[in-house]
Amino acid sequence: MSLIIRILLPAFLLPLCLPAYTQNYAASLIPEELMKNANSVIREHKVSYTINSEKEVIKHQSYAITILNQKADNQAVVLIPYNTAEKISLGNFMIYDASGKKVRTVKSSEILDRSYVDNMSLYTDLRLKYLKAIGSAYPFTLVYSYEIKSPKLYVIDNFQPYASENQSVQYAEISVTNNAQAGLHVSFSGENQPDISSPDAKTTVWSFRNLPSISNEPYAPNAYDIVPGVFITPDKLYYSGYSGSAATWADYGQWKTELLSGRDQLPVSSYGKYRQLTANCNTKTEKVRKLYKHLQSTTHYINISTDIGGLQPHHAADVENLGYGDCKDLSNFMVAMLKAVDIEAFYTAIKAGTGKYQFFMDHPGHQSNHIIVCVPLENDTIWLECTNQENPFGYVGQGIDNRFALIVDGNRSRVVKTPSYSGKSNTLTSNFRLETDGNDTFLKGSFRFGGLFAGMPAQISRQTMHDQQQWVIQNLEMRNFNLRNHQFRIYDFEKVYVNLEIAADIPGLFAENGGRIYLPLNLNNRIKVPEKVRNRKYPLVIDKPFTQTDTVTIVLPHGFIPELMPEANLADADFGHYFMKTSFNKGEITCVREFCLKEGRYAPERYKDFQAFMQNVSIADSKQLVLKKE
């Protein structure tokens, strides 16, 4: 798990930047305690915002970082995103040696300016200043600064003093000078709270000193529970002519509703088309499914983001005509199609991503990076991810599960929680049959992926046959097998799950050794043991519970009988259970293995118990079936 989270927010992306005034950057001046387990040290990181009005916000950032060894070379990369509507001014970029002597000043020609377009964007007005700094020897220190003048008031900052793991911080601060007297929402994250000072009546400074290096630990808490941070947003909003309030979630939702005004309109002919498309559907759920499948088959994701377009969808009629759009566009179009058949649905803002995330309920304003659709029905609520053509209908995947989302509904806008998956929902089940003719071993059977396990197989099922084969080969843990054929099937009616049927050859599996055959029973879904951690610092958090059940039936080769049929039964009241049961009947051995990992949060001292439990489970799971000649 990555402990340091870089949050991308429109126009105010979190980078890494630095001071240009005289200071001694000798590496010898770094306190000894900050050198422990550190590959880099942030010497000084200052970010200041001056809010002059809703149409003028000035950000100044200065940054000095000492790179101790090559493991931190990526921390000498400068990335400064900005918007073409903003005015950016760069200060000096300088490199100092270990003694603190300035080696050189970076030439302006070395700092690249490029479009911030990725392979999913057709056009965006985001740009990027880029520099890869290289020192002549380690340690070296990179120092630089910049200023951005922005014509909008939307997000202040999500400030984190750290930029990487195995990094310590000598000094970091964020300050706001509030000349416009805008109300501010301020929230803190992490274990270390900042010092707060007010050098004058309009300025507040939040600062951190001498923060030790942070290292990764397996099964650690949400990074935001560990890494300190200061999240600041205004309760007044102004963005490209749209003024509003974020004093409450309803206020913020009202402002976002205004961005949607008139953009869900479709031509009269389209209304008729979608009514005809759903004419044979008997329920609202069937209609939603039909239109969702239509969306997936007729559109694809591509981002076109300029100015307010980073927050405002294009007109639904344009998206329908062009057949592409980003999450805002496609979700708005989906809402418009449902509106055409008299089904109410809501444009919904959410913070998506597979990593852990934070959400401040008492902090209204921008805390999202993605848009989905919520369809509340009488006996169910359907969630639609509109940017993924492979997503099963109604599937809430790992990127949007178990988190808060803002339903945009005028002054009735509200924060809700998306569904979560229990250990009984996150299931991975397999059922195989093994036979041998004395030389070759034939395997035939199936996997069933449920809950969060269903997401990736569902996406792979829509890829080319070659890509599917590669995924199956890479993800099955059986050794030296030759895949004969496979087939994916997606089921998304009442519960979403994916079936994968396979047939394969496994040469040498029944190889004889001294008149016996030693056969592993954990052909797939082997238990992985987390590493040992000395002096565990953080709590143990198991937040993705699951149950995996594997059944294998083995047709015994002619002339052999079982000599040893392994059994195991392990249980821990906190962590879960494991069992292996084998039975013999009419020349066939059936082995059933089940492992259940429970959800929970425990004191750091319990990690050694958890690691020991997993170790014991892994040992029990590796027991072999022994066959001998009659």
C-alpha positions, -999 to 999 in steps of 0.1 A, spaced: 0 0 0 13 34 -9 11 56 22 16 89 4 -14 100 -17 -11 126 -44 -46 141 -50 -54 156 -84 -79 184 -82 -88 206 -112 -64 236 -115 -49 230 -81 -31 197 -85 -7 189 -57 29 190 -68 63 196 -52 79 230 -52 105 252 -36 125 282 -21 148 306 -38 162 326 -10 195 322 8 197 292 32 223 267 42 214 234 25 244 214 37 233 178 43 252 177 75 227 201 90 199 175 87 190 162 122 202 127 128 167 114 136 154 126 102 181 105 84 168 72 97 151 51 70 151 81 47 160 83 10 151 120 8 145 149 32 122 178 25 142 207 39 115 233 35 81 233 18 60 264 19 27 270 1 8 303 5 -25 314 -9 -37 350 -11 -74 353 -17 -79 388 -30 -114 382 -44 -134 353 -59 -118 361 -92 -82 364 -80 -63 338 -59 -26 338 -59 -6 306 -50 31 308 -42 50 276 -36 87 271 -26 103 238 -20 137 224 -11 145 187 -11 177 168 -4 181 136 -24 201 112 -3 205 83 -27 193 70 -61 162 54 -46 148 90 -43 156 101 -78 119 103 -86 116 130 -60 139 152 -81 113 153 -108 94 187 -108 58 186 -121 38 218 -120 3 215 -135 -15 247 -144 -44 259 -165 -42 281 -195 -66 305 -178 -40 310 -151 -8 330 -151 23 311 -140 56 326 -130 87 305 -123 114 314 -98 150 301 -99 156 264 -100 189 256 -83 210 225 -74 233 224 -43 259 198 -34 263 179 -2 282 209 15 254 233 6 273 250 -22 252 260 -52 264 239 -81 243 255 -108 211 273 -117 188 254 -141 184 271 -175 149 280 -184 153 260 -216 156 229 -195 122 233 -180 97 218 -204 62 231 -210 38 205 -224 1 197 -227 -12 177 -198 -30 153 -223 -30 116 -216 -40 88 -240 -76 91 -229 -79 129 -236 -87 144 -269 -80 180 -257 -75 197 -223 -64 231 -213 -42 218 -185 -5 222 -191 26 210 -172 60 225 -163 84 196 -162 120 192 -150 141 161 -142 169 174 -119 202 155 -118 229 160 -93 266 152 -99 268 132 -67 246 122 -37 234 138 -16 223 169 -36 195 194 -29 170 208 -54 155 242 -47 128 260 -66 97 282 -65 68 293 -86 36 314 -85 2 309 -101 -24 336 -104 -59 320 -108 -91 337 -119 -113 314 -98 -121 304 -62 -129 267 -59 -103 246 -41 -75 259 -19 -53 229 -13 -51 194 1 -16 199 16 6 170 27 41 177 40 53 143 27 57 135 -10 69 99 -7 75 70 15 110 67 32 111 105 34 113 128 63 103 165 66 123 192 83 97 220 78 65 224 59 37 249 60 6 261 42 -8 296 48 -39 315 36 -42 353 36 -79 359 33 -83 394 20 -117 386 6 -129 374 40 -142 342 24 -153 315 49 -130 285 49 -135 248 56 -104 234 72 -99 197 81 -69 177 93 -58 142 86 -31 119 99 -14 113 132 4 147 136 -17 178 139 -1 211 126 9 240 147 -14 269 140 -4 306 141 -18 339 128 9 365 120 -18 390 112 -56 393 113 -61 380 78 -34 352 77 -34 317 92 -4 294 90 -5 256 95 30 242 100 48 209 106 84 204 120 108 174 121 85 147 108 103 113 108 104 90 78 73 69 70 77 33 58 51 10 43 37 -18 64 15 -46 52 -22 -43 61 -17 -7 73 -46 17 79 -59 42 54 -30 64 45 -50 95 55 -51 80 90 -13 81 91 0 109 68 -6 144 81 -25 168 59 -44 200 58 -75 202 35 -88 237 28 -117 248 7 -138 280 6 -175 283 13 -177 308 -16 -173 295 -51 -165 311 -84 -155 293 -115 -158 307 -151 -188 329 -144 -206 305 -120 -208 318 -85 -222 298 -56 -218 285 -21 -203 255 -4 -215 264 31 -235 231 32 -236 200 10 -270 212 -2 -255 245 -12 -227 229 -30 -250 205 -48 -272 234 -58 -241 250 -74 -233 218 -93 -269 215 -103 -266 249 -120 -237 236 -140 -261 209 -153 -289 232 -162 -303 225 -196 -276 199 -205 -298 168 -202 -320 178 -231 -324 154 -260 -342 158 -294 -378 147 -295 -368 119 -319 -344 105 -292 -373 103 -267 -392 82 -292 -361 60 -299 -355 52 -262 -391 45 -255 -392 21 -284 -360 5 -273 -375 -2 -239 -410 -10 -250 -407 -47 -243 -392 -43 -208 -416 -53 -180 -399 -35 -151 -380 -3 -145 -349 -24 -137 -351 -40 -172 -354 -5 -188 -324 8 -169 -304 -23 -180 -315 -19 -216 -304 17 -218 -272 10 -199 -262 -17 -224 -271 8 -252 -248 33 -236 -220 8 -234 -224 -3 -270 -227 31 -286 -202 53 -267 -167 53 -254 -147 73 -230 -126 102 -241 -119 134 -222 -123 169 -236 -117 194 -208 -114 231 -211 -121 258 -186 -154 250 -167 -155 218 -188 -134 202 -162 -165 204 -140 -194 208 -164 -207 181 -188 -213 187 -225 -248 187 -237 -264 152 -238 -275 157 -274 -239 164 -285 -227 133 -266 -254 112 -282 -244 125 -317 -206 122 -312 -206 89 -293 -180 98 -268 -174 118 -237 -158 117 -202 -174 106 -170 -194 138 -167 -206 136 -203 -216 99 -203 -232 100 -169 -253 131 -179 -263 114 -211 -273 83 -191 -295 104 -169 -310 120 -200 -319 87 -216 -335 75 -183 -355 108 -182 -368 100 -217 -384 69 -204 -397 85 -172 -371 71 -148 -356 95 -123 -318 92 -120 -291 114 -105 -257 127 -115 -235 117 -86 -200 130 -77 -176 105 -60 -139 101 -52 -130 70 -73 -98 49 -72 -85 15 -60 -65 30 -32 -78 41 2 -93 75 4 -106 101 28 -139 120 30 -147 148 55 -185 148 61 -184 181 78 -164 197 50 -188 206 21 -172 212 -13 -150 195 -39 -140 160 -27 -145 141 -59 -127 131 -91 -154 111 -109 -191 111 -118 -215 81 -117 -252 77 -119 -276 67 -90 -310 53 -99 -332 50 -69 -360 25 -75 -388 15 -52 -371 -17 -38 -335 -11 -49 -309 15 -58 -289 9 -90 -254 24 -94 -241 29 -129 -204 33 -139 -208 49 -173 -172 51 -185 -165 13 -186 -178 -6 -216 -170 -39 -199 -187 -32 -165 -215 -56 -156 -249 -39 -151 -252 -24 -116 -218 -35 -106 -202 -14 -79 -165 -21 -84 -135 -16 -62 -130 19 -74 -164 32 -62 -175 8 -35 -180 16 2 -175 54 0 -194 86 2 -209 102 -28 -228 134 -35 -262 130 -52 -266 163 -72 -303 172 -68 -306 210 -64 -312 221 -28 -320 185 -20 -285 174 -28 -272 149 -2 -243 127 7 -249 89 6 -228 58 9 -222 34 -20 -226 -4 -13 -199 -23 4 -190 -60 1 -188 -84 30 -167 -115 32 -197 -135 21 -201 -113 -10 -164 -113 -20 -161 -149 -31 -138 -169 -53 -149 -204 -60 -134 -231 -81 -144 -266 -90 -120 -289 -110 -118 -325 -121 -84 -341 -127 -78 -373 -148 -47 -390 -161 -39 -416 -187 -6 -424 -172 13 -398 -192 -8 -366 -194 -31 -350 -169 -63 -334 -180 -80 -307 -160 -115 -293 -166 -135 -271 -144 -146 -235 -136 -140 -204 -115 -167 -182 -102 -157 -146 -92 -181 -127 -70 -181 -93 -53 -149 -73 -58 -133 -103 -75 -157 -99 -104 -143 -66 -117 -112 -77 -135 -125 -109 -151 -155 -89 -164 -132 -65 -181 -109 -92 -195 -139 -111 -209 -144 -83 -234 -108 -82 -246 -93 -101 -275 -90 -139 -272 -52 -135 -271 -54 -111 -242 -79 -133 -224 -56 -163 -227 -26 -143 -214 -47 -132 -184 -58 -168 -176 -22 -181 -179 -8 -153 -157 -35 -156 -130 -39 -193 -126 -13 -205 -101 -10 -240 -116 25 -247 -127 34 -258 -162 -1 -261 -176 -11 -258 -212 -44 -240 -217 -67 -258 -242 -96 -235 -241 -116 -212 -219 -148 -192 -218 -160 -163 -197 -197 -157 -189 -210 -126 -171 -241 -128 -150 -256 -95 -139 -292 -100 -131 -298 -104 -94 -262 -107 -83 -231 -99 -103 -206 -127 -109 -183 -140 -136 -178 -176 -145 -146 -188 -162 -146 -223 -176 -113 -238 -186 -97 -270 -199 -60 -276 -197 -32 -302 -197 -8 -304 -168 22 -325 -178 40 -344 -151 15 -338 -123 11 -375 -116 48 -382 -119 57 -414 -99 85 -412 -74 96 -445 -57 63 -461 -62 44 -431 -49 27 -400 -63 29 -368 -43 1 -345 -55 -4 -309 -44 -41 -301 -36 -37 -263 -36 -35 -261 -74 -49 -225 -73 -57 -198 -48 -27 -205 -26 -25 -187 7 -1 -158 6 18 -150 38 24 -114 47 60 -105 56 71 -103 92 74 -68 106 96 -59 135 85 -31 158 51 -27 140 41 9 143 6 11 127 -26 -8 135 -35 -39 116 -64 -33 92 -81 -60 72 -106 -41 50 -112 -64 21 -127 -96 37 -133 -126 14 -141 -163 12 -125 -186 -12 -137 -222 -17 -119 -247 -39 -130 -282 -48 -109 -307 -68 -119 -342 -77 -91 -365 -87 -96 -397 -106 -69 -420 -93 -45 -435 -119 -49 -472 -124 -31 -493 -97 -29 -466 -71 -47 -461 -38 -45 -432 -12 -19 -436 14 -22 -401 30 -52 -378 26 -45 -345 43 -69 -328 66 -67 -294 84 -89 -272 105 -77 -239 117 -97 -210 132 -91 -177 148 -120 -158 163 -107 -125 149 -90 -133 117 -110 -161 101 -108 -198 94 -93 -224 71 -102 -261 65 -92 -288 41 -113 -320 39 -106 -350 17 -127 -380 10 -123 -412 -10 -151 -430 -29 -151 -454 -58 -117 -446 -71 -120 -408 -68 -107 -384 -41 -124 -351 -35 -107 -323 -16 -125 -292 -4 -105 -262 8 -120 -231 23 -103 -200 36 -122 -171 51 -105 -138 60 -125 -115 83 -127 -77 83 -113 -59 113 -89 -34 129 -65 -43 156 -37 -29 177 -2 -31 161 8 -58 186 -17 -82 170 1 -82 137 24 -109 148 -6 -131 157 -21 -124 123 11 -132 105 15 -164 125 -21 -174 116 -15 -168 79 17 -188 82 0 -217 98 -28 -216 72 -2 -216 44 16 -246 58 -17 -265 62 -27 -255 27 5 -269 12 -1 -305 25 1 -331 -3 -20 -361 -12 1 -392 -12 -8 -421 -35 8 -456 -34 7 -486 -56 -18 -513 -46 
